[in-house]
Amino acid sequence: MTTPISTVPSPRVTLASYLLAGVGLIAILVWHLPAGLFAGLLVYALVQSLAPSLQRHLPGNRAHWLVVVLLVIAVVGAITALIIVTIAFMKSEHGNPAVLFERVAPVLDRAREQLPAWIVEYLPASPDDIRVVALEWMKEHTAQLQGVGKHAIRILVHVIIGIAVGSMIALYNARNLPSPGPLATALTERASHLVTAFKDVVFAQVKISAVNTVLTGIFLLVVLPLFHVYLPLAKTLVVATFVFGLLPVVGNLITNTLIFVMGLSISPLVAVAALAFLIIIHKLEYFLNARIIGGQISARAWELLIAMLFMEAVFGAPGLIAGPIYYAYLKRELKAARLI
């Protein structure tokens, strides 16, 4: 009689799974693949979250197939719409560089009247000066600009591949499969913790960014116009608030700077009012962070900031973006091992 092989991982197998998971996560950052990883995790998490509610009406793994098909259609539609909107914008009056330079003129005039003299000295004298500086900068950095375009295409390819891989894994896990071996079981547990950490951080940050965006939109599009103050690019700033707000801590600093600079182009009083409002929003966001993200991964804002600074120093921009998710995953593994 043959003795069945136990699928319960031994301490040695568990340690091997930790090493493989750690090496894999570091390799993803070293080889600049976080976009593909996060795209795959997002698709997998969405399929796992949405499919159970559809399984009541669709037998077998048809619910998983339906969610995957809908997500693929949504992604393809979003990419197509983005390309069409970009082309239309570049052909429109708003995308015309000459018109853009002319619209900068009133902003420069107001800035010279309201800003201190030591700042005015560094401002361009006219839109023509801005045009000349911009053209010279583009000539000097032609190679870098071409590299940015290639990098953007490569990230898009990574995202598409990540979506495909995440969809395939979600469909594969929906099948009735035999029990895996000990190492596969341990690695599945590592992957499960990573998916949970990703969901905790990303989905919670989406909620926080949405609240922040709504409040910022009310201030820029409702409150300021009531006082006959119309901030330049107000709608664009609202959209940027949501996009950059998906980055914990750092995203708020970026949007705050943009809004403050735009307010300063109108008057120092508007800039101070915008800064005061943003401070109030961020005080509210501390409570949201503590309640949403902090409650799910037991991490304070300063913990996430330290993790992001460390990851950025070691891995650059990819580390900055991956920092909160990697930190949440680390804390989840340590808690599962009862070390913290």
N, C-alpha and C positions, 0 to 999 in steps of 0.2 A: 504493500500500500504506500503510495507516494504522499509525503507530508506536504500540505499546501504552503506556499510561500507567503509569509506575512507581508502585508502592504503597509503596516505601521512603521513609519520611519524610525530608525535607530538614531541615537545622538550623533553618531558619525555622519549618517546620511543627512540629518538636519543641518549640521554644520556645513556640509558640502553644498546644500541648497542655499544657505546664507552667502557663502563665498561666490557661488555662481550668480546669484541675484545681484550682489554688490558689484562684481566685475561687469555684469551686463549693464547696470545703471550708469556706472562710470564710463563705460565704452560708448554709451549713447551720447553722453556729453562731449567726450573727446572727439567723436566722429561727427558731431553736430547733427544728431538725429532726433532731438526732442520733439520737433514738429510732427514727425511721423509717429512717435510714441504717444503723444497726447491725442492726436487724431484717432489712433486706434483705440486708446483707452476711452475716449469720449463716445465713439460708436458702440463699443462693447457695453459700456455702462448704460447708454440709452436703450440698447436692445434688451439688456437684462432688466431694466426698469419698466419698459413699456410692454414687453411681450406677455408677462403674466396676466395683465388685465384683458388681453385679447384672446388668451387661451380658453376662456370660457365659451367663446363663440367659434374658435377655429381649432380643430383637433390636431394632435401631433405637434410637429415643429413648424406648422404653417404660420403661426403667429410670429415666430422669429423671422421667417422669410418675408412676411408682409412688412414688418418694421424695417428690415434691412433695405428692401426695395424702396420704401418711402424715404428713408434717410439718403439713399443714393440719389434719388430724384431731387430731393431738397438740396443736396450738395452741388449736383450738376447744375441745377437751376440757379443757385446762388452764384456760382462761378461764372455762368453765362451772363447773368444779370450784371455782375460786377464789370465784366469786360465790355458789355454794351453801354453801361453808364459811363465808364471811363472814356470810351471812344466818343460818345455823345458830348461829354464834358469838354474834351479837348477840341472838339469842333465848334463848340458854342462860344458865345461872347465871354462867358465867365472863365473859360479856360484859355482865353487869348492872353498871352503874356503882356502884350502892349497895353491892353485894357487894365490888366492887373496892376501894372506899374503906374498907370494914371490914377487908379483908385487909391494908391498909397499916398499921393500928394497931399490930400486934405489931412490925413493922419499925421504926416510929417509936420505940416503947418501947425496943427494943434499941439503937437509934442514940443515944438520950439517955443511956443507961447507959455506953456505950463510947466515944462521940466526945468530943472536947474541948469545953469550955464555949462557946468562941467560935463553934463551928460549931452547937451545939445552939440558940443564940439565934436562928438563922435558920430553924430547923425549925418546921413547923406544930405547934400544940399537940394537935390531934385530927383524926380523919378529917373531922369537920364543917367544920373550918377549910379543909381541902383542897377539900372540896365547894364551899364558898362562893367560894374563890379561883378554882376552875376555872370556875364559872358566871359570875363577873364577867369572867374573861378571855374566855370564849366570847362574852359580850354585846359586849365591846369590840372583838372581832376577827371579828364575824359576816361582814363583807364579805370579809375575807381568807380565812376558812374556805370561803366559797362559791367564791372564786377558786381555791382549792386543788382543790376538787372539779371545777371546769370544766377546770383544767389537767390533772388526772389523766385525764379523759375525752378531752381533746385528744391527750395522749400515747398513749393506747390506740388512738385512731383512726390516729395516725401509725404506730404499730407494725403495725396491720393492713394499712395501705397499703404499708408497707415490705415486709412479708411477701409481699403480692401482686406488687409490682414485682420483688423478688428472685426469686420463683418464675417469673415471666414471662421474665426475662432468662436464667435457667438453662435454661428450655425452648427459648428462642430460640437460644441458643448451641449447643444439642444438634443443631440442624438443619444440613444441608449447605448452606452459604451461599457465594455468590461472594466473591472477594477484595475487601475494603473498600478505600477510597481512602487516601491518605497520612495525612490528619488523623484519620480513623477508626482507622487502625492505631496511630497515636501515642497517641490517647486510650484505646484498648484496652490498650495497655501500661501507661499510668498507672493504669487501673482494676485491672489484674492485680496491680500492685505494692501497691495499696491493699488488695485482698482478701488477699494474702499477709501483709501487715503485720497485718491484722485477725486472721487465723488464728493468727499467731505469738503475739500478745499475749493474745487472749481464750482460746484453747484451752490455752495454757500457764498462764494465770492460773487457769483452772478446775482444773487439776491441783494447783497450789499451794494454792488455797483448799480443795480436797478433803482434802489431807494435813493442813492446818491445822485443818480442822473435825474430822477423826477424832481428832487429838491432843487438841484442846480437849474433845471429847465424852468421851474416856477420862478426862480430868482431872475434868470436872464431874459426870459420871454414874457413874464407877467409883471413882476415887481418893478424892475428897472423901467420898462416902458410906461408904467403908471406915473413915474416921475420924469417922463419925456427923455429918458436916457436909453439909447439904442446902441448896444455893444456891437462892434463889427464882428461878423462871422459868428453870431450868437448860436444859430442852429448847428453850425459845424462844431462849435465848442460843446454843445450838449451831446452830440454823437461821440465826440472825442472823450467826453467824461465817462461814457459807458464803456468804450473800448479800452481806454487806459485804466479804468477802474477795475478791470479784470485782473490787473496786477496788484497784489496786496501791497499796501503802504506806498510803494514807489509810484504807482499809477496816479495816486492822489496828488503827489508832489508835482508831477508833470502837468496835470490839468490845472492845478492851482496856479502854476507859473504862467500858463497860457492865458488864463482868465485875468490874472493880475496885470499882465502886460497889455492886454486889450483894454482893460479899464484905465490903465495909465495913459493910453493913447487919447482918451477922452478928457480926463482930468484926474489929478491926484485924489480928489475926494471920492470919485467913483471907484478908483483903485482901492482905497482904504475901505470903502463900504463893501466891495467885493471880497476883500481879504477877511474882513470881520465876519461876513456871512459864511465864507468857506471854513473859518475856524469853528463856527457854531456847528456846521454840518459834520466836521470831523470829530467834535466832541460827541455828537450823536453816534457817529460811526464807531467810536471806541466801544460804546455800549453794544452796538450791533456785532462788532468783532468778538467781544467777550461772550455774547450770547449765542451767536451762530457758529463762527469758526472756533473760538476758544472752547465752546461747549462740546464741540465734536472731536477736536484733536487735543484739547487741553493745552492750548498754546496761547500765550499772550502776544500782543503786537510786537513787543520788543524781541521776543524769541524769533518770530518770523523775520524781523528785520535783520537780526544777527545772522540767521541762516542764509538769507538772501545776500548779505554783504560777503559772507565767507564763500558762498558758491560763485558769486560774481568775480571775486578775487582769484579763484582757482580756475574757473571754466569760462569766464567772460559772460556775455549776454545770455547764452543758453543756460548757464548756471543761475543767473538772476531770475529767469522765468521758472526754471525747474525747482528752485530753492524751497518754496512753500510745500510743494507736493512731496519732494524727497524728504523734507523734515517731518511731514505728517506720516509718511510711510515708516521712517525710522522710529518715531514715537510709538506707532502701532505695533511694530515688531517687538520693541522693548517691553511694551505693556503685555503683549501676548506671552513673552518669555518671563513675565513677572519680575522684571529688573527695575522697573520704576513704578 
